[in-house]
Amino acid sequence: MSDATRALASFLAELRYEDLPEAVVARTEDLFLDWLGSLIAGSGQHPIPLFAGYARRMGPASGAVQNLVDGTNTSAYFAALVNGAASHVVEQDDLHNSSVLHPATVVFPAALAMAQEQGGSGRDLIVASVAGYEAGIRIGEFLGRSHYRIFHTTGTVGTLAAAVAAGKILGLDRDGFINLLGSAGTQASGLWEFLRDAADSKQLHTAKAAADGVLAACLTADGLTGARNILEGDQGLAAGLSRDADARFLNDRLGERWALSETSFKFHASCRHTHPAADALLAVMREHDLKADDIESVTARVHQGAIDVLGRVDIPATIHQAKFSMGTVLGLIALHGHAGLSEFHQIPLDDAAVAAFRDKVTMQLDAEVDGAYPARWLGRVDVVTRDGRTLHGSIDEPKGDPGNTLNRAELEDKFRRLARFAGTLSEDAMGTVIERVWTLHDADNVTPLI
């Protein structure tokens, strides 16, 4: 076993709620509300009813854990499965930049499921979630840029992050976490190829990551052993899924650097790789009072990761695939000023104006932007106008990044917009949920949540 794995496992076993700075506790509640909004908004969207139907068919008809998609109770495994799928589908869940991991959609379903099953408190849920974030982010950073080019990190690393969160609820010791990482790591999966076909695999990735994390945690608590060097072993994750793994990330300033606090909120309802260019285009249009018709072409200067992911989509065939089309996102920004859920769902995929603008957009690898990635996601666009000007847009921190974050009023507004999109909660119910989340640290138990 490597020293890095041992140090990470020790940190996870020893972490207590009392160790968490107040700012980390508050940030966890912020992220939890943001996750809930994403889940509620996604609950009725394809393919989530398929997951809910599978859970009803295969899972127990009752249980201690809430399936938040349809309000039924079930087992921890099936609740994590459905809640994990639902919270990723509308592309509004959080992202940690340097690990390129969406932690909330895998960590919170697993942590909440186990906390509800075990009768845990809000503090239990918070410390378990922090453990999942801290482990997942560091493992994502460890696997590096080469991993993300082929593998959807939230599916692969997300399995380990979810397992850590669930294992923390179950009170695993250091050896328990070592075995847990082994059993979670050997299940880790998720490939980007689905983007070419507009397939539904992205939701399967997060569903399985959350549920398999619960599976690994429960079996570990019952005595199942796992590979003790799953991260750095000769036939472990780094050996199979990375070409630039760096073990120094695994125990980077544990207990000093709270990586959870570095997580970004999503402002636009699209792939995060589109956000820097979207914000840069908005800035140029506002500064020069441009309309969409004033623009001849847009070049989005991007990092290689954006090309690897967004370059798979030419003409989007589904709403979800449209969120991975740089041209479509910038078209919505230019024509409507927003790329939110209402724009994606109310404007037809074959809208002529959006399609025409999409054809004006190209992506170009930029050395400065690529060099800063993934620690920083810089936004750079070159806009050529119909009257012959070339204008440059530059954004160093897209809206939602830690240095340009959403405050609690903005998070409440986002939650309400997402809940209204779903149409399943009254305004009073929305207010009740918000209040419960802001006082999560004082909750004696987290059942029921909604």
N, C-alpha and C positions, 0 to 999 in steps of 0.2 A: 504494500500500500504506500502511496506517495505521501510525503509530508503535507502537501497542499490539501489532499483529500482529508487527511486526519485533522488538520487545523480547521477546515470548513465544517466537518462533522462535529467537532468539539464546540465550535461557535454556535451551531444550530441547536445542539443539545442543551447548552448552558444559557441560551438567550431567555430572558425574562421580561415581562411587561415593564417592570421597574427600570430596566436598562434603557428603555426607549425615551429619547428626548420628546418633549411635548410637541415639537414641530413635526416629528415623525408620526406621532399618533394622529395629529390633526391631518397630516397629508394622507395617511392611510384612510381616514374617513372620507376625505375628498375623493380619493381614487375609488373608494367603495361606492359612493353615490354615482360617480361617473359610470362605473360598471353596471350598476342597476339600471340606469337610464338606457344604456346600450342594450341590455337584456330585454327590457320592456319593449323598446322600439322594434327589436328583432323577433319578438315572440310569435308574430303572425306571418312573418316573411318566409318565402320558400328558401331553403328546404326544411325549416324548423318543425313544421307539423309532422314531417316524416320521422324526425327524432322523437317527438312527443308520442307519436303513435307506436313506435318501436318500444318505448319505455312502458307504455300501457300494456302492450302485448307480452313483453318478456319479463317485466319487473313485477314486484308485488303490488297488490291493489291498495295497500296502505303502508304507512311507515311514519317515521319521526321527522322526515326531511321533506322540505317543500320543493316541488317542481314548480318554479316560478313562472313557467311559460303558461301553464293551464290551471295553476292553483291547487293541483292535487298533491297528495303526500305519497312518498315512495321511499325507496332505500337510498342510502348515500350514493351508491354507485350510479344509479339511474338519474338521480337528481343532478349530480355533477355532469353526467353525459349531456342531458338536455340543456341545462343552464349554460354549460360551456359552449355548446353550439350556438345558442341564441344570442349570446353577448358579443359575438364576433361578426355577425352577418351584415349589419348596417354600416360597418367600418367607422364606428365612432368610439371604439375602446382605445385605451391608452397605449403608448409605445415608449420603450426606453431606447434612446438613440444609439449608444455605443454597442449594445448587445443586439440591437434590431429585434427585440422581443416585445410582444404584447403580453405583459404579465397578468393583467387583471382577468382576462378571459379564461385563463387556466388556473390561476391561484385562488381567486375568490370562490368559484364554484366548488372546488375541492375543500377549501377551508370552511366554508359555510356548511357544506354537507356534513362534514365530520363534527363540526361544532354543534349542529342541530341534533345529530345522532347521539352525541355524548352529553347533551344538556349543557353545553359550554356557555360562557359569558361573552359579553362584547369584548372584554379584554383578552380572553382566550382567542377569539377570532382575530383580533388585531395583531397579537404577537405571532400567531401562526401565519398570517398573511405577510407580515414583515419578513419572517423567515423564508417564505416562499419567494418573495421578491428578491431578497438579498442573494439567495442561492442561485435562482434562475438567471438573474442578470450577470452574475460573475461567471457562470458556466457558459452563457451565451458569448460573453466577451472572450472567454478562454478558447472557444471553438473558432472564432475569428471570421473574417470576411469570406474566406473560401467556402466555409460551411453554408452560408446564406445563399450563395449563388445557385446551389442545387437544392438545398433543404430549407423548408419553411421552419425557421427557428422556433416559432411558437408551437409547432407540432412536436418537434424533437425535444428541445430544451424545456418546453412547456410541460412535458411529462414529468421531468425531474422536479421542476418548480412546484407543480401541483402535489407531487408526492411528499415533498418537504413540508408543505403547508398542512397536509393531512396528517403526516407523521408527527408534527409538532403538537397538534391537538391530542394525539394519542400518547404523548409524553415519552417518545423514544429517547434512549440514551445515545452516546457517541457511536457505539457499535451498531446500534439500531439504525442510525442514519447512514452509516457506511453500507450496511446491507440494503437499506432502502434505495440509496442511489444506484446500487447495482441492479436491483430488480426493476427500477424505473428506467434506467438507462438502456437496458436490454430490450425494452419495449418501444423506445423512442423512434418516431417515424414522422414523415411528412415531406412530400416532394412538390416542387413548383410546377410540374408538368401540367397540372390541371388548368392553368391559366390559358393555355393554347386553345382549349376546348370549351371554355366557359363552364367547366364542371363545378360541382358542389363540394369538392374535396376540402376546401378551406375550413368549412364548418365541421366536417368530420375530423379534421386535425385537432381542433380545439376541444371538441366533444371527447375524443379518445384520450387526449392528453389529460384532461381533468379527471375523467373516469378511471383511466389506468393509473393515475397518481393515487386515487383512493384505493384501488386494488392493491398496488404495491405497499401502501402504508398498512392496510389491514392485514395483509399476509405477513408482512415483516413483524408486526406486533404479535402475531400468532406463532412466530418462529421460523418463517421462511428466510433462508439466507440468499444473498446476492453477491455478485462479483465484487471483490473488495478494492479493485483498482479499475473500475469501469470507465473512469475519465481518462486516465493516462496510460493504461495498460497496453501491451503490444497488440492486443485484439479488442481494444476498447473504443470508446466514442471518438476520441481524437484520431486514432489510427484509421478508423473507417470513414469518418465524416468530415475531416478537415485536412488542410495542407499547411496551415499557418497557426496551429494551436499554440497558446502561450500560457503555461501553468501559473505564471505570476498573477494572472487575474483571479485565480480561484480563491485566494485568501487576501486579496487586496484590501488592506486597512479595515479588516473586519472589526466591527464595533466602533469605528471612528468615521469611516465613510459610509453614509446611509444611502445606498444606491437607489432605494425606493424614491427618495426625494428628487432624484434626477429625472424621473419619468415625466413624459410630456402628455398633455391632453390633446385630443384631436378636435380641431375647430371645424375643418371641412369634413364632409361625409365621404371621404375617398381615401385611397391608399396614401399612406403618409409620405411616400416618395413624391407625390404630386404637390404637397403643401408648400414647400419652399418656393417653387416656381409660381404657384398660385398667388402667394402673398406678394412676391416680387412684381408680378403682373398687375395686381391690384394697386400697388404703390405707384407704379409708372402711370397707370391710367388716371389715378387721382391727382398726381402731381401735375400732369399735363392736360387734364380735363379731356381725356380721350374717350370716344365711344368705340364699340366693336367695329363699326364700319370705317373708322379712321385707320384701322390697322391692316397693313398689307401682309405681314408675317411676324411670327414669334419664334425665336430660338431659345429653348430652355437649356441652359448650360448646367449639366447635372453630373452626379457621381456615377460610377459604373454600376452600383447596385440598382439605381433607378432604371438604367438601360436593361439590365438583366431581367427585372421584374416587369416594367411597363412596356418594354420592347416586344413582349409576346402578344400584345393586343393591337390590332390594326383597326378594324371596324367592329366595335363591341356588339355582341349578340344578346347580351342580357344586361340588366341594370347593374348587377354586381360586377360584371366585366367592364362596364363603362367607368366604374370607379378606379380601374387600373389603366385607363386610357388618358395619357397626358393631354392629348388634343381635346378630348371631351371635357375634361375638368377645366381646362383653360377656356374652352368655349363657353361653358356655363358661367365662369367668373366674368368673362368679358361681356357677355350678353345680359346677364342677370345680376351680377355683383355678388353672387353666392354660389357655392357648390354644396348645398345642404340636402337633407333628405327630401324636402319638398321639391327641389329642382330635379333631382334624379328620378323621383317617382311621378311627378306631374308633367314633365316635359318628355315627349315621346323619344324613343331611341333614335328614330329616323328623322328627328326634327331637322329641317333643311338648314336653318341658320346655324345650329350647333355643328352640323356636319360640315358646312362650308368653313367655319372657323377652325374645326379640327384639322382640315386639310392645310391650313396655314401654319400649323405648329410642327416643329421638329425638335428633336433632342440632340444635344451635342455634348460629348464628354469634355469636361473642363478640369484642367489639372488642379486648380486651386480648390474647387468644390470637391473633387475626388480625394485630394490630399487631406482635407478636413474631416471627411467621412470615415467612420460612423460617429465619431465623438461629437461632431457638429454637422448639422444639415443646412448648408448654405443655399440661399435662393438667388439665382442669377438669371436674368432674361435679357435678350436683345430684341427690341421691338422696332420694326421698320414700318413707318407710317405711309399712307397713300401720298402724302405731299413730300416724300423723299427723306424725311428725318430718320435717323437711327438713335433710339433712346435706350438707355440701359437702366435696368432695375436691379436693386441689390438689397437682400434681406439676410441678416446674419442669424436671427432667431425667429423662426416662424411662430405665429400665434399659437400658444399652448405650450411652448418650450419653457423650461424652468425659469429662464430669464425674461420670459414674456408670457407668463402663465395666466390661467384663469383663476380669478379670485372666487370666493364662495358665492357671491351674488351672481357671477357669471356661470358658475357651476349649477346653481339652482335654476337659472334660466335655461341652460342647456338640458338639464334633467326634465324640466317641464315641457320643453319643445319635443324631446324624444318621447315622453309619455303621451303627449297629445297626438303625436304621429300614430302611436299604437291605438289610442282611443279606448283604453281599457281601465283607466283610472280617472276618477273625478278630481276636480281641482283640490277639494278638501283632502282626498286620499293622497294626492301628491304632496301636500303640505305635511301630512302625517308622516309619510315616508322620509321626507327631508329632515324633519325633527328627530326621528328615530336614529337616522344616520349621524347627525351632528352630536347626538348623545350616546353613540355606540359604546364609548369607553365606560359609561355608567350602567350599561344594560346587564341585568342579572342573567339573562339568557337571550338567545337570538331566535327563539321560536315563539310565535310565528314572526317572520320579518315583515311581510305585507299582509 
